[in-house]
Amino acid sequence: MDKVQPTWTPDGKTHYALVFVDPKKSAGSWVFSGNALAIHSMNETPFTVSYAVVLTE
């Protein structure tokens, strides 16, 4: 069975892939490649995010 990548779209034309992280594994590193990144929590608990950007040509 193929898994379908969950997505979100603000306008029905532009689609963003969603990646859900297990809250029990909320510390660590995730490799990401793309044009946009949004960090969101499903609850009201404050959290901190640190990130780095590496440009490769």
C-alpha positions in Angstrom: 0.0 0.0 0.0 1.4 3.4 -1.0 1.4 6.2 1.6 0.1 9.6 0.5 2.0 12.7 1.7 -0.4 14.9 3.7 -0.6 18.4 2.3 -2.1 21.8 3.1 -3.1 24.5 0.6 -4.0 28.1 1.3 -5.5 28.7 -2.2 -6.1 25.3 -3.8 -3.2 25.8 -6.2 -0.1 25.9 -4.0 0.4 22.8 -1.9 2.7 22.4 1.1 3.8 19.0 2.4 3.0 18.3 6.1 5.3 16.3 8.4 4.0 15.4 11.8 6.6 14.9 14.6 5.9 12.6 17.6 5.9 15.0 20.6 7.9 12.3 22.5 10.6 12.8 19.9 10.4 16.6 19.7 14.1 17.1 20.3 16.6 16.3 17.6 17.5 17.1 14.0 15.4 16.8 10.9 16.8 17.3 7.4 14.6 19.4 5.2 14.8 20.4 1.6 12.3 22.8 0.1 11.2 26.4 -0.5 9.3 27.0 2.7 9.1 25.8 6.3 6.5 26.4 8.9 6.6 25.2 12.5 3.2 24.6 14.2 2.0 22.9 17.4 -1.4 21.3 17.8 -1.6 22.5 21.4 -1.1 25.8 23.3 2.1 24.8 25.0 4.9 27.3 24.1 7.9 25.9 22.3 11.2 27.0 20.9 12.7 26.2 17.5 16.3 26.6 16.4 17.2 26.2 12.7 20.0 26.6 10.3 20.0 27.3 6.6 22.6 25.9 4.2 22.7 27.1 0.6 24.1 24.7 -2.0 24.6 25.6 -5.6 
